[in-house]
Amino acid sequence: MKNYIILFALFLGLISCEKLIMKPNAKIDNRAIFEEYTKLVKEKYAMLEFKGVDIDFLIDSIGNVITQDMNSDTLFKKLAIITNRLRDGHSSLIGVYTSGNFENIATFDLNEGFPIAFNDTILRNNYTSANVAPNLKRIAIDDEGTSIEVLYGFLPQSATIAYIRIPSFNITLEDEQLETIFAEIKNATGCIVDVRGNGGGDPSLSTKIASYFMSETTYTGYERFKIGPGSSGFQDSPSNVTPAESDNRFTEAVVVLTDRGCYSATTTLCYNMNPLAQVTFMGQRTGGGSGSVADGFLANGWQWSLSTSEFIDHLGNHLDDGINPDIQVLFDNTDQSQDEILDEALLYLQ
């Protein structure tokens, strides 16, 4: 009987402890949601200074018009002002219905105001399709039901200049496949790496690819992490990339083709290759997206994402707004027979 009494007492004690550590339900009124989101931006977003965002001014000015009786759509639009002011494609605010359908989305439009620099139809019809380019090899990769082709080898326009087309880094390329790609192009006199329209994915893959173009360990810059509130809450992590352990590394002249669609992990590829003397960037300014991302949900279910770091390159340049090419080339989207940027790269390497 004594044992039962002890067990019952322990049970009551556990209940009491649980009650003590339980947190009250988060408030979800308009003012609470506004304060929750602005606190996240102020404490977690890594580039307020670089982006020129006066977050305290925004909090004060927008906070003055937040009322408890405004509807959720109006509240979302007020918070979206802050999201859009960050000018950051990694940072977003998404309102969702309970069914999971998107209701409102606030994020930065990377392409607005920038010229088109890539047309996949023009590329395929004139340069890379199987019937046009029989010497171009393909690795077909399934990305959540969408087929992606990594292309490598030689275009019909040149038998000596290699071409690698990587449309996404949201894929898996095994080490054996990378070896196959670089063994194929090893004896080329130059190489074009076409990453136009590549919105990113796995930064470790883009770093591994960059390592195939290196002959020695290369300092590429440093990542600046936001680790605490305030202007002093940062920690720097330097980046050094080691050459691939391969006999198929390519150290001849390389041209990397870029456009505004180059983002996130493609920026990783760019800053890893930029210090290399034999590499030239050609096309249009990239989209940026240099840092790491944190995400979560506000108390009312709206999803947020924020950049919690940024990358500073080996020359001290902030990269989140994009990288200008060494050679800018305009693209004529009305001419369906020619890719001016690719043609210029071929001419440059010849």
C-alpha positions as semicolon CSV with decimal commas, in nm:
position;residue;x (nm);y (nm);z (nm)
1;M;0,000;0,000;0,000
2;K;0,285;0,230;0,085
3;N;0,429;0,180;-0,266
4;Y;0,099;0,282;-0,427
5;I;0,090;0,599;-0,217
6;I;0,443;0,688;-0,325
7;L;0,365;0,627;-0,692
8;F;0,049;0,837;-0,668
9;A;0,245;1,119;-0,507
10;L;0,506;1,104;-0,781
11;F;0,228;1,116;-1,042
12;L;0,081;1,428;-0,882
13;G;0,428;1,580;-0,866
14;L;0,484;1,522;-1,238
15;I;0,153;1,689;-1,317
16;S;0,245;1,985;-1,099
17;C;0,589;2,019;-1,265
18;E;0,431;2,003;-1,611
19;K;0,193;2,282;-1,520
20;L;0,483;2,491;-1,396
21;I;0,680;2,463;-1,722
22;M;0,386;2,493;-1,961
23;K;0,385;2,824;-2,147
24;P;0,064;3,017;-2,198
25;N;-0,080;3,017;-2,549
26;A;0,087;3,275;-2,772
27;K;-0,126;3,578;-2,842
28;I;-0,241;3,604;-3,202
29;D;-0,402;3,948;-3,213
30;N;-0,277;4,196;-3,472
31;R;-0,045;4,384;-3,238
32;A;0,114;4,063;-3,111
33;I;0,175;3,931;-3,464
34;F;0,327;4,263;-3,570
35;E;0,560;4,266;-3,270
36;E;0,655;3,901;-3,319
37;Y;0,753;3,950;-3,683
38;T;0,938;4,278;-3,640
39;K;1,134;4,135;-3,347
40;L;1,241;3,841;-3,567
41;V;1,356;4,073;-3,846
42;K;1,543;4,302;-3,609
43;E;1,722;4,023;-3,423
44;K;1,777;3,759;-3,694
45;Y;1,813;3,935;-4,029
46;A;2,183;3,967;-4,110
47;M;2,193;4,254;-4,360
48;L;1,992;4,546;-4,226
49;E;2,295;4,774;-4,251
50;F;2,405;4,654;-4,596
51;K;2,051;4,681;-4,735
52;G;2,011;5,027;-4,584
53;V;1,705;4,930;-4,378
54;D;1,619;5,150;-4,080
55;I;1,424;4,883;-3,896
56;D;1,342;5,102;-3,596
57;F;1,187;5,365;-3,824
58;L;0,982;5,098;-4,001
59;I;0,864;4,950;-3,672
60;D;0,758;5,291;-3,543
61;S;0,591;5,415;-3,861
62;I;0,406;5,093;-3,948
63;G;0,328;5,015;-3,585
64;N;0,136;5,341;-3,558
65;V;-0,125;5,216;-3,807
66;I;-0,166;4,862;-3,674
67;T;-0,510;4,826;-3,517
68;Q;-0,680;4,528;-3,361
69;D;-0,982;4,553;-3,591
70;M;-0,795;4,545;-3,925
71;N;-0,848;4,223;-4,122
72;S;-0,573;3,968;-4,183
73;D;-0,521;4,078;-4,543
74;T;-0,452;4,436;-4,438
75;L;-0,221;4,320;-4,159
76;F;-0,030;4,103;-4,405
77;K;0,019;4,398;-4,642
78;K;0,164;4,605;-4,357
79;L;0,414;4,333;-4,264
80;A;0,493;4,280;-4,634
81;I;0,626;4,638;-4,649
82;I;0,906;4,529;-4,416
83;T;0,966;4,202;-4,606
84;N;0,994;4,378;-4,941
85;R;1,219;4,649;-4,799
86;L;1,483;4,382;-4,730
87;R;1,529;4,335;-5,109
88;D;1,621;3,973;-5,048
89;G;1,492;3,672;-5,241
90;H;1,572;3,443;-4,948
91;S;1,350;3,642;-4,713
92;S;0,975;3,599;-4,744
93;L;0,644;3,604;-4,561
94;I;0,371;3,362;-4,662
95;G;0,014;3,359;-4,538
96;V;-0,167;3,026;-4,581
97;Y;-0,522;2,900;-4,552
98;T;-0,581;2,616;-4,312
99;S;-0,608;2,390;-4,619
100;G;-0,248;2,477;-4,704
101;N;-0,319;2,689;-5,011
102;F;-0,117;3,009;-5,046
103;E;-0,315;3,318;-4,952
104;N;-0,053;3,592;-4,961
105;I;0,315;3,589;-5,054
106;A;0,563;3,871;-4,994
107;T;0,915;3,843;-5,134
108;F;1,158;4,037;-5,348
109;D;1,127;4,016;-5,728
110;L;1,484;3,945;-5,842
111;N;1,415;3,995;-6,212
112;E;1,231;4,326;-6,203
113;G;1,420;4,588;-6,399
114;F;1,677;4,345;-6,540
115;P;1,702;4,233;-6,904
116;I;1,637;3,877;-7,017
117;A;1,963;3,691;-7,073
118;F;1,853;3,334;-7,134
119;N;1,601;3,142;-7,342
120;D;1,602;2,765;-7,303
121;T;1,417;2,710;-7,632
122;I;1,680;2,905;-7,828
123;L;1,955;2,711;-7,654
124;R;1,802;2,370;-7,725
125;N;1,698;2,438;-8,085
126;N;2,032;2,579;-8,196
127;Y;2,301;2,439;-7,966
128;T;2,219;2,151;-7,731
129;S;1,940;1,921;-7,854
130;A;2,040;1,563;-7,937
131;N;1,994;1,606;-8,310
132;V;2,188;1,934;-8,318
133;A;2,469;1,835;-8,078
134;P;2,542;1,461;-8,104
135;N;2,873;1,504;-7,918
136;L;2,705;1,657;-7,615
137;K;2,639;1,407;-7,336
138;R;2,359;1,413;-7,083
139;I;2,288;1,310;-6,727
140;A;1,913;1,296;-6,667
141;I;1,816;1,365;-6,306
142;D;1,468;1,355;-6,159
143;D;1,393;1,647;-5,927
144;E;1,060;1,578;-5,753
145;G;0,897;1,467;-6,077
146;T;1,073;1,722;-6,298
147;S;1,343;1,595;-6,531
148;I;1,665;1,796;-6,528
149;E;1,948;1,739;-6,774
150;V;2,309;1,818;-6,692
151;L;2,490;1,861;-7,024
152;Y;2,861;1,818;-7,087
153;G;3,092;1,770;-7,381
154;F;3,121;1,971;-7,702
155;L;2,880;2,188;-7,897
156;P;2,861;2,172;-8,277
157;Q;3,006;2,525;-8,286
158;S;3,344;2,407;-8,150
159;A;3,519;2,072;-8,118
160;T;3,782;2,205;-7,881
161;I;3,586;2,422;-7,636
162;A;3,397;2,223;-7,374
163;Y;3,047;2,310;-7,258
164;I;2,887;2,227;-6,922
165;R;2,526;2,321;-6,858
166;I;2,396;2,295;-6,500
167;P;2,034;2,422;-6,480
168;S;1,994;2,354;-6,106
169;F;2,191;2,262;-5,795
170;N;1,882;2,110;-5,640
171;I;2,006;1,773;-5,765
172;T;2,240;1,492;-5,667
173;L;2,555;1,440;-5,871
174;E;2,765;1,150;-5,746
175;D;3,144;1,173;-5,735
176;E;3,165;0,918;-6,016
177;Q;2,942;1,135;-6,234
178;L;3,157;1,443;-6,172
179;E;3,464;1,242;-6,264
180;T;3,294;1,135;-6,586
181;I;3,208;1,494;-6,674
182;F;3,557;1,630;-6,617
183;A;3,731;1,333;-6,778
184;E;3,528;1,406;-7,092
185;I;3,644;1,768;-7,114
186;K;3,997;1,723;-6,978
187;N;4,174;1,791;-7,308
188;A;3,964;2,090;-7,415
189;T;4,136;2,422;-7,483
190;G;3,869;2,611;-7,286
191;C;3,542;2,552;-7,106
192;I;3,206;2,728;-7,084
193;V;3,007;2,673;-6,764
194;D;2,647;2,777;-6,827
195;V;2,452;2,834;-6,504
196;R;2,201;3,086;-6,637
197;G;1,862;3,041;-6,475
198;N;2,008;2,822;-6,200
199;G;1,816;2,926;-5,889
200;G;2,035;2,727;-5,650
201;G;1,997;2,424;-5,430
202;D;2,287;2,244;-5,263
203;P;2,583;2,480;-5,198
204;S;2,814;2,185;-5,124
205;L;2,758;2,058;-5,478
206;S;2,841;2,396;-5,632
207;T;3,155;2,413;-5,415
208;K;3,259;2,064;-5,522
209;I;3,219;2,159;-5,889
210;A;3,424;2,476;-5,835
211;S;3,701;2,268;-5,679
212;Y;3,754;2,092;-6,015
213;F;3,879;2,422;-6,159
214;M;4,138;2,483;-5,884
215;S;4,506;2,394;-5,874
216;E;4,562;2,505;-5,515
217;T;4,367;2,579;-5,198
218;T;4,185;2,908;-5,256
219;Y;4,058;3,168;-5,011
220;T;3,714;3,272;-5,134
221;G;3,596;3,509;-4,859
222;Y;3,396;3,469;-4,542
223;E;3,039;3,414;-4,426
224;R;2,908;3,665;-4,173
225;F;2,656;3,506;-3,938
226;K;2,402;3,691;-3,725
227;I;2,435;3,521;-3,387
228;G;2,270;3,776;-3,159
229;P;2,071;4,099;-3,149
230;G;2,234;4,433;-3,213
231;S;2,503;4,554;-3,451
232;S;2,776;4,359;-3,271
233;G;2,601;4,021;-3,281
234;F;2,799;3,875;-3,572
235;Q;3,055;3,601;-3,621
236;D;3,275;3,555;-3,929
237;S;3,358;3,217;-4,079
238;P;3,638;3,221;-4,342
239;S;3,608;2,999;-4,649
240;N;3,895;2,812;-4,812
241;V;3,825;2,565;-5,092
242;T;4,060;2,273;-5,157
243;P;4,110;2,143;-5,512
244;A;3,928;1,823;-5,601
245;E;4,134;1,509;-5,549
246;S;4,120;1,417;-5,914
247;D;4,344;1,379;-6,218
248;N;4,069;1,545;-6,422
249;R;4,081;1,897;-6,281
250;F;4,043;2,165;-6,549
251;T;4,276;2,465;-6,520
252;E;4,257;2,609;-6,872
253;A;4,052;2,921;-6,954
254;V;3,692;2,913;-6,830
255;V;3,394;3,138;-6,903
256;V;3,098;3,125;-6,663
257;L;2,768;3,242;-6,818
258;T;2,541;3,428;-6,575
259;D;2,208;3,608;-6,563
260;R;1,972;3,742;-6,299
261;G;1,837;3,389;-6,246
262;C;2,169;3,280;-6,091
263;Y;2,084;3,268;-5,724
264;S;2,173;3,115;-5,387
265;A;2,397;2,808;-5,442
266;T;2,487;2,947;-5,785
267;T;2,625;3,253;-5,607
268;T;2,831;3,002;-5,406
269;L;2,974;2,868;-5,732
270;C;3,049;3,222;-5,849
271;Y;3,233;3,338;-5,537
272;N;3,430;3,014;-5,524
273;M;3,544;3,055;-5,886
274;N;3,586;3,431;-5,892
275;P;3,937;3,432;-5,734
276;L;4,070;3,202;-6,011
277;A;4,278;3,390;-6,266
278;Q;4,165;3,175;-6,559
279;V;3,792;3,236;-6,496
280;T;3,588;3,508;-6,671
281;F;3,223;3,583;-6,599
282;M;3,007;3,682;-6,894
283;G;2,642;3,779;-6,944
284;Q;2,432;3,974;-6,696
285;R;2,437;4,052;-6,324
286;T;2,347;3,758;-6,100
287;G;2,058;3,749;-5,855
288;G;2,268;3,716;-5,539
289;G;2,132;3,530;-5,239
290;S;2,462;3,474;-5,063
291;G;2,364;3,367;-4,713
292;S;2,211;3,098;-4,496
293;V;1,839;3,099;-4,420
294;A;1,626;3,041;-4,111
295;D;1,250;2,994;-4,125
296;G;0,954;2,929;-3,900
297;F;0,594;3,022;-3,831
298;L;0,433;3,316;-3,660
299;A;0,174;3,246;-3,393
300;N;-0,108;3,287;-3,648
301;G;0,042;3,029;-3,886
302;W;0,209;3,264;-4,134
303;Q;0,545;3,130;-4,251
304;W;0,856;3,347;-4,248
305;S;1,207;3,308;-4,393
306;L;1,502;3,534;-4,320
307;S;1,867;3,546;-4,428
308;T;2,074;3,496;-4,114
309;S;2,412;3,544;-4,282
310;E;2,575;3,698;-4,586
311;F;2,889;3,618;-4,780
312;I;3,171;3,869;-4,828
313;D;3,400;3,771;-5,115
314;H;3,781;3,758;-5,123
315;L;3,793;4,125;-5,226
316;G;3,556;4,239;-4,949
317;N;3,248;4,275;-5,170
318;H;2,898;4,208;-5,037
319;L;2,735;3,958;-5,272
320;D;2,371;3,945;-5,172
321;D;2,258;4,192;-5,437
322;G;2,440;3,997;-5,709
323;I;2,769;3,994;-5,895
324;N;2,841;4,191;-6,212
325;P;3,002;3,992;-6,496
326;D;3,350;4,078;-6,618
327;I;3,203;4,112;-6,967
328;Q;2,843;4,225;-7,005
329;V;2,662;4,091;-7,311
330;L;2,308;4,180;-7,416
331;F;2,069;3,905;-7,519
332;D;1,823;3,947;-7,806
333;N;1,522;3,734;-7,711
334;T;1,352;3,812;-8,044
335;D;1,626;3,639;-8,246
336;Q;1,533;3,273;-8,217
337;S;1,843;3,153;-8,401
338;Q;2,118;3,287;-8,179
339;D;2,228;3,294;-7,814
340;E;2,446;3,605;-7,816
341;I;2,599;3,536;-7,472
342;L;2,700;3,180;-7,559
343;D;2,832;3,290;-7,898
344;E;3,041;3,562;-7,736
345;A;3,187;3,308;-7,492
346;L;3,284;3,077;-7,778
347;L;3,447;3,366;-7,964
348;Y;3,629;3,481;-7,649
349;L;3,777;3,136;-7,583
350;Q;3,877;3,084;-7,946
